[in-house]
């Protein structure tokens, strides 16, 4: 970064303006007390006012009433104003009370201020171990030569065999107290950093949403071009690095096996003797519970993208229809105003005028009509060979039956693809049943459709012929 970029951040970045503010210690103290300390988000206005009133009461008791003369509500309104953007103020559907959350810039400031305090113990060994682990994974998983990968797996197998042999002989190496404390401190730091990342991810998605809405509001082209542009933007959001990494984390977190393994590891970590004197040891067991609300809120922001698109498109169609009706009404009113006034001059011309001449002798003479004999005998038709089964061959895809098929497969597995479900419960109604599965997936919060992965589905017609369909991968998950 050069001087001009740094100076632009100094003038425009919300985090830098927070550090320069006169009441920065009060704001940062509130952010630590209400948000980052207890790992909370989505705090109601009255609850946040109560927390700030408690802080102001103690400060006024120490420094006097003139130090912070304004009420807590005015401080919140100032910090949530667009020119500050230290807090995000918003409303949840169906609620009148505003909610507050930290912005990504404010959380960066809070983390930086916490780092200035210094630490008695700095994790170094665990960080080096993590660097080696990440570097090995990067190199090994990017290797394209099969022989090199097989050699690396054989080396790992030999190391595991040697470790198992040492344990059998009683040579069990246990992590020392400094090493355990080192890894525990890195664990808590990474967990807090992950929660702060969610705010930045959600902010990025909201920025994309705002760009799409601005594009819709200022669009002057055709409706088809607008839809193509919106769908392209939505695809860009899904396929972007931000979208793919977040979806990968979501899939990982929604796996029942992985959540169970994580919960067991956290509980076992609290029983390590070397960490018995750590004050925040028990809070480690609720790490995954802090992640879920943050991830669900970010996922809800992504879902709001399509809802906002539909709503804005409906508004645009309404405005276009309203404009058309206004034009029609203006034409009608203009025609009514000119109804009694004949325009002067020639207002209509005939290119080739002609006169139709009809001579009396050209008319034919009268000819009496002939009497037609109608045979009105009723003949009973032989309908014995008529197949009336076509009238009864209509069918209906029962969504309850499909939900029962999904629940039956998920009873033994945490998640399953549509191919696995149809393998256990074969398709009996062909393509219509596949469309019904698609509808269930789009209406469920525990299902996802991945257009980058394709799967083959097949079914047999009544005449014995086989039909196949290539569709996007649908993954159903079991609600937690």
URPE-V786771 format. One record per residue. PSI is psi in degrees with one decimal (* if undefined). OMEGA is omega in whole degrees, 0 to 359 (NA if undefined). BURIAL is b if it has 16 or more other C-alpha atoms within 10 Angstrom, else e. Layout:
# URPE-V786771
PSI	OMEGA	BURIAL
PSI	OMEGA	BURIAL
This chain:
# URPE-V786771
136.9	179	e
-176.2	183	e
-41.7	184	e
-38.9	178	e
-41.5	179	e
-40.6	179	e
-35.4	177	e
-39.4	176	e
-40.5	180	e
-36.0	183	e
-27.4	190	e
-21.0	186	e
134.5	182	e
-34.9	180	b
-40.9	179	b
-39.4	178	e
-31.6	176	b
-41.7	179	b
-29.5	181	b
-10.6	186	e
151.3	179	e
-36.5	180	e
25.8	180	e
-42.5	179	e
-39.1	179	e
-44.8	181	b
-45.7	181	b
-38.2	178	b
-41.9	178	e
-42.0	181	b
-39.6	178	b
-42.1	184	b
-41.5	188	b
-33.1	190	b
-67.9	190	b
-33.5	180	b
-58.6	179	e
6.2	182	e
51.9	181	b
153.0	174	b
166.5	175	b
57.7	180	b
134.0	178	b
159.1	185	b
-45.6	183	e
-39.6	178	e
-40.7	180	e
-35.2	176	b
-41.6	179	b
-41.8	179	e
-43.2	180	e
-34.8	176	b
-39.4	178	e
-41.7	178	e
-44.5	181	b
-35.1	179	b
-45.5	179	e
-39.1	180	e
-40.1	178	e
-31.7	177	e
-28.6	181	e
-39.4	187	e
-7.7	181	e
160.3	183	e
-22.5	183	e
-10.4	184	e
-44.9	178	e
81.0	189	b
-21.8	187	e
155.3	177	e
164.3	184	e
-34.9	182	b
-35.9	180	e
-36.5	176	e
-43.3	180	b
-42.9	180	b
-37.2	180	e
-42.2	183	e
-22.3	178	b
-0.2	180	b
153.1	182	e
-32.1	181	e
-16.9	175	e
-59.0	179	b
37.8	174	b
-29.4	176	b
149.2	175	b
119.4	180	b
129.2	183	b
172.8	181	e
138.7	174	e
150.6	180	e
130.8	178	e
5.6	181	e
141.9	180	e
-21.9	182	e
128.8	178	e
152.3	178	e
155.9	182	b
146.0	174	b
156.0	177	b
145.0	169	b
163.2	181	b
-35.9	179	b
-42.0	179	b
-38.4	180	b
-35.6	175	b
-39.5	178	b
-43.4	180	b
-45.4	180	b
-38.4	181	b
-41.4	179	e
-40.1	178	e
-35.4	179	e
-23.1	179	e
-21.2	183	e
-24.5	182	e
159.2	181	e
142.7	177	e
-27.0	183	e
122.7	182	e
126.6	180	e
119.6	178	b
-45.0	183	e
-43.6	181	e
-34.9	177	b
-41.2	178	e
-39.7	177	e
-41.1	179	e
-38.4	179	e
-44.4	179	e
-40.8	181	e
-45.0	180	e
-40.5	180	e
-41.3	178	e
-43.5	179	e
-41.9	180	e
-46.5	184	e
-44.8	184	e
-42.6	182	e
-11.6	177	e
-3.2	181	e
131.6	181	e
-12.7	181	e
117.6	181	e
-36.2	182	e
-39.6	179	e
-40.8	180	e
-39.9	177	e
-38.2	178	e
-39.7	179	e
-41.5	177	e
-38.2	178	e
-39.6	178	e
-42.1	177	e
-38.7	178	e
-41.4	179	e
-38.5	178	e
-39.3	178	e
-41.0	178	e
-40.9	179	e
-39.1	178	e
-41.1	177	e
-38.4	179	e
-39.7	178	e
-39.3	180	e
-37.4	179	e
-33.2	180	e
2.6	178	e
2.7	180	e
79.7	182	e
116.4	180	e
126.2	180	e
139.8	180	e
135.2	180	e
167.4	181	e
-45.3	177	e
-38.9	179	e
-41.8	179	b
-43.5	178	b
-36.9	177	b
-49.6	181	b
-35.6	179	b
-40.3	180	b
-39.1	177	b
-35.4	178	b
-48.3	181	e
-36.4	179	b
-44.2	179	e
-36.5	180	e
-41.6	178	b
-40.1	178	b
-34.8	179	e
-41.2	177	e
-38.3	178	b
-31.0	178	b
-33.9	182	b
-38.3	179	b
-40.3	180	b
-37.8	177	b
-45.8	180	b
-38.1	178	b
-38.4	178	b
-40.9	179	b
-39.2	178	b
-35.8	178	b
-40.6	176	e
-39.7	178	b
-42.5	180	b
-38.9	179	e
-40.3	180	e
-42.3	180	b
-38.6	176	b
-37.5	179	e
-40.2	179	e
-41.9	184	b
-30.8	184	e
11.0	184	e
134.0	178	e
10.8	179	e
-159.3	182	e
162.7	181	e
-37.5	180	e
-41.8	178	e
-36.1	178	e
-45.3	179	b
-41.9	179	e
-40.3	179	e
-40.6	181	e
-45.4	180	b
-34.5	176	e
-40.7	177	e
-41.4	179	b
-38.6	177	b
-36.6	178	e
-37.9	178	e
-43.9	183	b
-40.2	184	b
-1.6	179	e
165.1	178	e
-39.9	179	e
-46.2	182	e
-41.6	182	b
-41.4	179	e
-37.9	178	e
-39.8	178	b
-38.0	177	b
-42.1	177	e
-40.2	180	e
-45.6	179	e
-38.8	180	e
-42.1	183	e
-28.5	182	b
-1.3	178	b
120.8	180	b
-38.3	180	b
-42.8	181	e
-35.6	177	e
-39.8	178	e
-42.7	179	e
-41.6	179	e
-43.3	179	b
-41.4	179	b
-40.6	180	e
-39.9	179	e
-40.9	178	b
-39.0	179	e
-31.3	179	e
-32.5	180	b
-12.1	181	b
7.4	179	e
128.3	184	e
-34.5	182	e
-18.8	181	b
14.6	185	b
-29.4	183	e
5.4	179	e
128.6	185	e
-41.9	184	e
28.3	184	e
-46.0	184	b
-23.8	180	e
-15.2	180	e
-31.1	183	b
-15.3	182	b
18.9	181	e
-48.2	182	b
-27.3	177	e
-27.7	175	e
-29.9	182	b
-40.5	188	b
-50.1	179	e
-38.1	180	e
-41.0	180	b
-40.8	180	b
-37.0	178	e
-41.3	177	b
-40.4	178	b
-37.0	177	b
-35.1	176	e
-38.6	177	b
-40.3	179	b
-31.0	180	e
-18.7	179	e
-51.2	181	b
-35.8	179	e
-41.3	178	e
-38.5	179	e
-47.1	181	b
-43.4	182	e
-43.0	180	e
-35.6	176	b
-40.1	177	b
-41.0	178	e
-39.8	181	e
-40.6	178	b
-40.1	178	e
-44.0	180	e
-37.6	178	e
-43.7	178	e
-38.5	178	e
-40.1	179	e
-39.8	178	e
-43.8	179	e
-36.0	177	e
-40.8	178	e
-41.5	179	e
-43.1	179	e
-37.8	179	e
-37.4	177	e
-43.9	180	e
-44.2	180	e
-36.9	176	e
-39.0	178	e
-39.2	178	e
-34.3	179	e
-28.4	181	e
7.5	184	e
-40.9	183	e
5.7	183	e
117.1	177	e
126.4	181	e
139.7	179	e
152.2	177	e
-167.9	180	e
121.2	179	e
-5.3	177	e
135.4	180	e
149.0	176	e
126.0	185	e
-45.6	183	e
85.8	182	e
140.5	178	e
160.7	178	e
126.3	177	e
121.6	180	e
126.0	180	e
107.0	181	e
144.3	181	e
-34.9	183	e
-9.3	178	e
-8.1	180	e
138.8	179	e
154.3	177	e
162.7	181	e
134.1	178	e
120.8	181	e
145.3	179	e
147.5	179	e
142.2	178	e
128.3	181	e
127.9	179	e
126.0	181	e
127.2	176	e
108.8	184	e
22.7	176	e
137.1	179	e
123.4	180	e
126.0	179	e
121.6	182	e
147.8	177	e
96.9	182	e
24.6	180	e
-27.7	182	e
-0.7	181	e
127.0	180	e
106.1	179	e
7.0	181	e
-23.0	179	e
-26.2	179	e
-20.5	184	e
6.3	182	e
5.3	177	e
144.9	182	e
161.0	181	e
129.7	178	e
117.6	183	b
111.3	180	e
-28.1	179	e
-36.0	178	e
-39.5	179	e
-39.5	177	b
-37.8	178	e
-37.7	177	e
-43.8	180	b
-45.9	180	b
-34.9	181	b
-39.1	179	e
-39.6	181	b
-12.4	177	b
-27.0	180	e
-7.8	182	e
151.5	179	e
-29.3	179	b
156.5	183	b
146.4	176	b
167.1	178	b
-33.0	178	b
-39.8	179	b
-35.7	180	e
-44.2	180	b
-24.4	175	b
-37.5	178	e
-34.6	180	e
91.1	187	e
152.3	178	b
128.9	180	b
-13.7	182	e
18.9	169	e
-140.4	187	b
-33.1	179	b
-35.8	179	e
-35.5	177	b
-42.0	178	b
-37.9	178	e
-38.1	175	e
-40.1	177	b
-43.5	181	b
-40.8	178	e
-37.3	181	b
-39.9	180	b
-26.8	180	e
-8.9	184	e
142.2	175	e
-9.1	184	e
23.0	178	e
151.4	180	b
148.9	179	b
121.1	183	b
103.6	182	e
-11.8	181	e
-12.0	180	e
128.7	181	e
152.8	178	e
150.7	183	e
129.4	175	e
143.0	182	b
154.0	176	b
161.9	184	b
129.8	178	e
164.5	179	e
-28.9	180	e
3.8	177	e
-6.4	180	e
150.4	184	e
134.9	176	e
143.7	180	e
152.3	178	e
138.5	176	e
117.2	185	e
166.4	174	b
150.4	181	e
126.2	176	b
124.6	182	b
117.2	177	b
136.8	178	b
156.0	179	b
128.1	179	b
141.2	181	e
*	NA	e
